[in-house]
Structure formats: C-alpha cells, structure tokens
C-alpha cells in the first residue's frame, strides 16, 4: 500500500505552507506541513471512517484537529484528494472531483 497525493492535495499543502510562512515564518510552515504529512502516513496502518457527505471518500483528522485529509482507498493506493481546514464548511462530493 502506498499514499498518492492528487494534484489538488499537493496544491492544498503548498497553500498551507504559504499561509504559515506568512504568519509565522518558514520554521512554522515546515513544522505544520510535517505534522500534517506525519499524521497522513498513519493511514498506512489505520483505516479512517467513511465521510458521510461523499460516497467512497474517507476523512482523517490531522494536525491536532486543525485539518481534514479527504482520501479514497483502492486496492493498492491511498489517494489523498484534498486537505482542508476543519473550520471550513463541510466538503461535498462535488468538492472531491
């Protein structure tokens, strides 16, 4: 099993890094992205619960509850679709396209 970041998830991580760099400098930005990625890699050993608003999608809470990692599990890959702030409006199936 491997983790694959889809293009939207890569863009989300870059936006998160840019945000934290602006508010707290590069060390904070790097630390936050590492925390998100570290939590995300727990998916290799743990199955997150299904996300009720988008069939076939699962949601993992990461970074001490600050972010949600939306992903799909296939036979050989965990496809990370999006990474969103947990305070945002709930993600819908359309957001995962």
Contact map, one row per residue, 1 for C-alpha under 8 A:
1110000000000000000000000000000000000000000100000000000000000000000000000011110000000000000000000
1111000000000000000000000000000000000000000100000000000000000000000000000001110000000000000000000
1111100000000000000000000000000000000000100100000000000000000000000000000000111100000000000000000
0111110000000000000000000000000000000000000000000000000000000000000000000000111100000000000000000
0011111111000000000000000000000000000000000000000000000000000000000000000000001110000000000000000
0001111111000000000000000000000000000000000000000000000000000000000000000000001111000000000000000
0000111111100000000000000000000000000000000000000000000000000000000000000000000010000000000000000
0000111111110000000000000000000000000000000000000000000000000000000000000000000011000000000000000
0000111111111000000000000000000000000000000000000000000000000000000000000000000111100000000000000
0000111111111100000000000000000000000000000000000000000000000000000000000000000000000000000000000
0000001111111110000000000000000000000000000000000000000000000000000000000000000000000000000000000
0000000111111111000000000000000000000000000000000000000000000000000000000000000001110000000000000
0000000011111111100000000000000010000000000000000000000000000000000000000000000000100000000000000
0000000001111111110000000000000000000000000000000000000000000000000000000000000000000000000000000
0000000000111111111000000000000000000000000000000000000000000000000000000000000000000000000000000
0000000000011111111100000000100010000000000000000000000000000000000000000000000000000000000000000
0000000000001111111110000000110110000000000000000000000000000000000000000000000000000000000000000
0000000000000111111111000000100000000000000000000000000000000000000000000000000000000000000000000
0000000000000011111111100000100000000000000000000000000000000000000000000000000000000000000000000
0000000000000001111111111101100100000000000000000000000000000000000000000000000000000000000000000
0000000000000000111111111111100000000000000000000000000000000000000000000000000000000000000000000
0000000000000000011111111000000000000000000000000000000000000000000000000000000000000000000000000
0000000000000000001111111000000000000000000000000000000000000000000000000000000000000000000000000
0000000000000000000111111111100000000000000000000000000000000000000000000000000000000000000000000
0000000000000000000111111111100000000000000000000000000000000000000000000000000000000000000000000
0000000000000000000110011111110000000000000000000000000000000000000000000000000000000000000000000
0000000000000000000010011111111000000000000000000000000000000000000000000000000000000000000000000
0000000000000000000110011111111100000000000000000000000000000000000000000000000000000000000000000
0000000000000001111110011111111110000000000000000000000000000000000000000000000000000000000000000
0000000000000000100000000111111111000000000000000000000000000000000000000000000000000000000000000
0000000000000000000000000011111111100000000000000000000000000000000000000000000000000000000000000
0000000000000000100100000001111111110000000000000000000000000010000000000000000000000000000000000
0000000000001001100000000000111111111000000000000000000000000000000000000000000000000000000000000
0000000000000000000000000000011111111100000000000000000000000000000000000000000000000000000000000
0000000000000000000000000000001111111110000000000000000000000110000000000000000000000000000000000
0000000000000000000000000000000111111111000000000000000000000110001000000000000000000000000000000
0000000000000000000000000000000011111111100000000000000000000000000000000000000000000000000000000
0000000000000000000000000000000001111111110000000000000000000000000000000000000000000000000000000
0000000000000000000000000000000000111111111000000000000000000110000000000000000000000000000000000
0000000000000000000000000000000000011111111000000000000000010100000010000000000000000000000000000
0010000000000000000000000000000000001111111100000000000000000000000000000000000000000000000000000
0000000000000000000000000000000000000111111111000000000000000000000000000000000000000000000000000
0000000000000000000000000000000000000011111111110000000000000000000000000000010000000000000000000
1110000000000000000000000000000000000000111111100000000000000000000000000000000000000000000000000
0000000000000000000000000000000000000000011111100000000000000000000000000000000000000000000000000
0000000000000000000000000000000000000000011111110000000000000000000000000000000000000000000000000
0000000000000000000000000000000000000000001111111000000000000000000000000000000000000000000000000
0000000000000000000000000000000000000000001001111100000001110000000000000000000000000000000000000
0000000000000000000000000000000000000000000000111110000001110000000000000000000000000000000000000
0000000000000000000000000000000000000000000000011111001111100000000000000000000000000000000000000
0000000000000000000000000000000000000000000000001111111111100000000000000000000000000000000000000
0000000000000000000000000000000000000000000000000111111000000000000000000000000000000000000000000
0000000000000000000000000000000000000000000000000011111000000000000000000000000000000000001110000
0000000000000000000000000000000000000000000000000011111110000000000000000000000000000000000110010
0000000000000000000000000000000000000000000000000111111110000000000000000000000000000000000010000
0000000000000000000000000000000000000000000000000110011111000000000000010000000000000000000000000
0000000000000000000000000000000000000000000000000110011111100000000001111000000000000000000000000
0000000000000000000000000000000000000000000000011110000111110000000001111000000000000000000000000
0000000000000000000000000000000000000000000000011110000011111000000111100000000000000000000000000
0000000000000000000000000000000000000001000000011000000001111100000111000000000000000000000000000
0000000000000000000000000000000000000000000000000000000000111111111110000000000000000000000000000
0000000000000000000000000000000000110011000000000000000000011111111110000000000000000000000000000
0000000000000000000000000000000100110010000000000000000000001111111000000000000000000000000000000
0000000000000000000000000000000000000000000000000000000000001111111000000000000000000000000000000
0000000000000000000000000000000000000000000000000000000000001111111100000000000000000100000000000
0000000000000000000000000000000000000000000000000000000000001111111100000000000000001110000000000
0000000000000000000000000000000000010000000000000000000000001111111110000000000000111100000000000
0000000000000000000000000000000000000000000000000000000000111100111111000000000000111100000000000
0000000000000000000000000000000000000001000000000000000000111100001111100000000111110000000000000
0000000000000000000000000000000000000000000000000000000011110000000111110000000111100000000000000
0000000000000000000000000000000000000000000000000000000011100000000011111000011111000000000000000
0000000000000000000000000000000000000000000000000000000111000000000001111100011110000000000000000
0000000000000000000000000000000000000000000000000000000011000000000000111111111000000000000000000
0000000000000000000000000000000000000000000000000000000000000000000000011111111000000000000000000
1000000000000000000000000000000000000000000000000000000000000000000000001111100000000000000000000
1100000000000000000000000000000000000000000000000000000000000000000000001111110000000000000000000
1111000000000000000000000000000000000000000000000000000000000000000000001111111000000000000000000
1111000000000000000000000000000000000000001000000000000000000000000000111101111100000000000000000
0011110000000000000000000000000000000000000000000000000000000000000000111100111110000000000000000
0011110010000000000000000000000000000000000000000000000000000000000011110000011111100000000000000
0000111110000000000000000000000000000000000000000000000000000000000011110000001111100000000000010
0000010110010000000000000000000000000000000000000000000000000000000011100000000111110000000000010
0000000010011000000000000000000000000000000000000000000000000000001111000000000111111000000000000
0000000000010000000000000000000000000000000000000000000000000000001110000000000001111101000000000
0000000000000000000000000000000000000000000000000000000000000000011100000000000000111111000000000
0000000000000000000000000000000000000000000000000000000000000000111100000000000000011111000000000
0000000000000000000000000000000000000000000000000000000000000000010000000000000000001111100000000
0000000000000000000000000000000000000000000000000000000000000000000000000000000000011111110000000
0000000000000000000000000000000000000000000000000000000000000000000000000000000000000011111000000
0000000000000000000000000000000000000000000000000000000000000000000000000000000000000001111100000
0000000000000000000000000000000000000000000000000000100000000000000000000000000000000000111110110
0000000000000000000000000000000000000000000000000000110000000000000000000000000000000000011111110
0000000000000000000000000000000000000000000000000000111000000000000000000000000000000000001111111
0000000000000000000000000000000000000000000000000000000000000000000000000000000000000000000111111
0000000000000000000000000000000000000000000000000000000000000000000000000000000000000000001111111
0000000000000000000000000000000000000000000000000000010000000000000000000000000011000000001111111
0000000000000000000000000000000000000000000000000000000000000000000000000000000000000000000011111
